[in-house]
Amino acid sequence: MSGPTRLVLASRNAAKIVELRRILAASGLDVELVGLPDGEEVAETGATFTENALIKARAAAALTGLPAVADDSGLAVDELNGLPGVRSARWSGRRDGTREQRDEANNALLLAQLDDVAAPRRGAAFVCAAALVTPGGAELVTHGELRGVLLAAPRGSAGFGYDPLFLADGQTRTNAELTAAEKDAISHRGRAFRDLATQLGPVLGIS
């Protein structure tokens, strides 16, 4: 009996790998998601989320010989004309320290930039492009978005990135105060990868 189809996620972000494993597991597909080998990382040189997702998935498929999935996602702030956008993870310019320290620096900079912006103008959206690329050259891209507002101070300790500042439309708790299952159900990444999961089977020949 053959085992699950292996997919490589073009990321070494442990939190993202855990999150996407949950989403794909919920789809019911017989797949195993693995991360990039240690020391391997793909530069995000595209100008859009879609370009970056495809760049990473293509590189991971070429490197491993496995079907590869990748996403590029970030925060688009209305008052900042869509920024930080594709630069969300690097917004503060900090490259050293832990992921938590970089997240804290990014959040602090964003709060400073919105310090004099009134609540009605603090609209934002989390945006995600999710891509699948096979070694044979098949490509598929899906998208997800979650609208909300940015608070004046962080709340919650779950999640990562800008989650402590983001209050999704219709919610009373920030993304960092939601359980993993609650966040998956509404998140931009969850929406993009659930859409991708519905199309994985025919592309990969699995069910």
C-alpha positions as CSV (number, residue, x, y, z in Angstrom):
1,M,0.0,0.0,0.0
2,S,1.4,3.4,-0.9
3,G,1.7,6.1,1.6
4,P,0.4,9.7,1.5
5,T,1.5,11.9,-1.3
6,R,4.4,14.1,-0.1
7,L,4.2,17.8,-0.6
8,V,7.0,20.2,0.3
9,L,6.1,23.6,1.7
10,A,8.5,26.3,0.5
11,S,9.1,27.6,4.0
12,R,11.0,26.9,7.1
13,N,8.6,28.9,9.3
14,A,7.6,26.3,11.9
15,A,4.4,28.1,12.8
16,K,3.3,28.3,9.2
17,I,4.0,24.6,8.6
18,V,1.9,23.6,11.6
19,E,-0.9,25.9,10.5
20,L,-0.9,24.5,6.9
21,R,-0.8,20.9,8.1
22,R,-4.0,21.6,10.0
23,I,-5.7,23.1,7.0
24,L,-4.7,20.3,4.6
25,A,-5.5,17.6,7.2
26,A,-9.1,19.1,7.5
27,S,-9.4,18.8,3.7
28,G,-9.4,15.0,3.9
29,L,-6.6,14.6,1.3
30,D,-4.0,11.9,1.9
31,V,-1.0,14.2,1.8
32,E,2.0,14.7,4.0
33,L,3.4,18.2,4.3
34,V,7.1,18.6,4.9
35,G,9.2,21.8,5.2
36,L,12.3,22.8,3.2
37,P,15.6,21.1,4.1
38,D,17.7,22.9,6.6
39,G,19.7,25.7,5.1
40,E,17.5,26.2,2.1
41,E,15.5,29.4,1.7
42,V,14.0,31.0,-1.4
43,A,14.3,34.8,-1.8
44,E,11.0,36.6,-2.3
45,T,11.9,38.9,-5.2
46,G,8.4,39.3,-6.7
47,A,6.4,42.5,-6.7
48,T,3.1,40.8,-5.8
49,F,1.9,38.0,-3.5
50,T,1.2,35.8,-6.5
51,E,4.6,36.3,-8.0
52,N,6.3,35.4,-4.7
53,A,4.2,32.3,-4.1
54,L,5.1,31.0,-7.6
55,I,8.8,31.8,-7.2
56,K,9.0,29.9,-4.0
57,A,6.9,26.9,-5.2
58,R,8.9,26.6,-8.4
59,A,12.2,26.7,-6.6
60,A,11.1,24.1,-4.0
61,A,9.8,21.7,-6.7
62,A,13.0,22.0,-8.6
63,L,15.1,21.5,-5.4
64,T,13.3,18.5,-4.0
65,G,11.6,16.8,-7.0
66,L,8.3,16.9,-5.1
67,P,5.1,18.8,-5.7
68,A,5.5,22.0,-3.9
69,V,3.1,24.4,-2.2
70,A,4.0,27.9,-1.2
71,D,2.2,31.0,0.0
72,D,3.0,34.6,0.2
73,S,0.9,36.6,2.5
74,G,0.9,39.9,4.3
75,L,-1.0,42.9,5.6
76,A,-2.4,45.6,3.3
77,V,-3.2,48.7,5.3
78,D,-5.7,51.1,3.8
79,E,-4.1,54.3,5.2
80,L,-0.6,53.1,3.9
81,N,-1.9,52.5,0.4
82,G,-1.7,48.8,0.7
83,L,1.7,48.6,2.5
84,P,3.4,46.8,4.1
85,G,2.1,44.3,1.5
86,V,4.8,41.9,0.2
87,R,7.2,43.5,2.7
88,S,5.1,42.6,5.7
89,A,7.6,40.2,7.3
90,R,10.5,42.6,6.8
91,W,8.7,45.9,7.5
92,S,10.9,47.0,10.4
93,G,14.0,46.1,8.5
94,R,15.1,43.9,11.4
95,R,16.7,40.6,10.3
96,D,18.4,39.4,13.5
97,G,16.8,37.8,16.6
98,T,13.9,35.4,16.9
99,R,10.8,35.4,14.8
100,E,8.9,36.7,17.9
101,Q,11.4,39.6,18.2
102,R,11.0,40.5,14.5
103,D,7.2,40.3,14.8
104,E,7.4,42.7,17.8
105,A,9.6,45.1,15.9
106,N,7.2,45.1,12.9
107,N,4.2,45.6,15.1
108,A,5.8,48.5,16.9
109,L,6.7,50.3,13.7
110,L,3.2,49.8,12.3
111,L,1.7,51.2,15.4
112,A,4.0,54.2,15.3
113,Q,3.1,54.9,11.7
114,L,-0.7,54.8,12.5
115,D,-0.3,56.7,15.8
116,D,-2.4,59.7,14.7
117,V,-4.9,57.7,12.5
118,A,-8.4,57.6,13.9
119,A,-10.1,54.3,14.4
120,P,-12.5,54.6,11.4
121,R,-9.5,54.9,9.0
122,R,-7.5,51.9,10.4
123,G,-9.0,49.4,7.9
124,A,-6.7,46.6,6.7
125,A,-6.8,43.2,5.1
126,F,-4.7,40.1,5.4
127,V,-4.1,38.8,1.9
128,C,-2.7,35.5,0.7
129,A,-1.8,33.8,-2.5
130,A,-1.2,30.1,-2.4
131,A,0.5,28.2,-5.2
132,L,1.1,24.6,-6.2
133,V,3.8,23.7,-8.6
134,T,4.6,20.1,-9.7
135,P,7.9,18.8,-11.0
136,G,6.1,18.3,-14.3
137,G,5.3,22.0,-14.6
138,A,1.7,22.1,-13.6
139,E,0.9,25.3,-11.7
140,L,-2.1,26.5,-9.7
141,V,-2.7,29.7,-7.7
142,T,-5.6,30.5,-5.3
143,H,-6.3,33.6,-3.2
144,G,-7.8,34.5,0.2
145,E,-8.5,37.7,2.0
146,L,-9.6,38.7,5.5
147,R,-10.8,42.2,6.1
148,G,-10.7,44.0,9.5
149,V,-9.3,46.9,11.5
150,L,-6.0,47.5,13.3
151,L,-6.1,48.2,17.0
152,A,-4.1,50.8,18.9
153,A,-2.4,48.2,21.1
154,P,-1.7,44.4,20.7
155,R,-4.0,41.9,22.3
156,G,-3.5,38.2,22.7
157,S,-0.5,35.8,22.6
158,A,-1.5,33.2,20.0
159,G,-0.8,33.4,16.3
160,F,2.1,35.3,14.9
161,G,3.0,38.3,12.8
162,Y,0.4,41.1,13.0
163,D,-2.3,38.9,14.6
164,P,-2.3,40.7,18.0
165,L,-3.2,44.0,16.2
166,F,-5.8,42.7,13.8
167,L,-9.5,42.5,14.6
168,A,-11.3,40.8,11.8
169,D,-14.7,42.0,10.7
170,G,-17.5,40.5,12.8
171,Q,-15.1,39.4,15.6
172,T,-14.7,40.7,19.1
173,R,-11.2,39.1,19.6
174,T,-8.0,39.7,17.7
175,N,-6.5,36.9,15.6
176,A,-4.1,36.4,18.4
177,E,-7.0,35.7,20.8
178,L,-8.6,33.1,18.6
179,T,-8.0,29.4,18.9
180,A,-6.1,27.7,16.1
181,A,-9.4,26.3,14.7
182,E,-11.2,29.6,14.9
183,K,-8.4,31.4,13.1
184,D,-8.1,28.7,10.4
185,A,-11.9,29.0,9.7
186,I,-11.7,32.7,8.8
187,S,-8.0,33.4,7.9
188,H,-6.8,34.6,4.5
189,R,-4.4,31.6,4.5
190,G,-7.1,29.2,5.5
191,R,-9.3,30.5,2.7
192,A,-6.6,30.3,0.1
193,F,-5.4,26.8,1.0
194,R,-8.9,25.4,1.4
195,D,-9.6,26.6,-2.1
196,L,-6.2,25.1,-3.2
197,A,-7.0,21.8,-1.4
198,T,-10.2,21.3,-3.4
199,Q,-8.1,21.4,-6.6
200,L,-5.1,19.4,-5.4
201,G,-6.6,16.0,-5.9
202,P,-7.1,16.2,-9.7
203,V,-3.7,17.9,-10.3
204,L,-1.8,15.3,-8.2
205,G,-4.1,12.3,-9.0
206,I,-5.1,11.7,-5.3
207,S,-8.3,11.8,-3.3
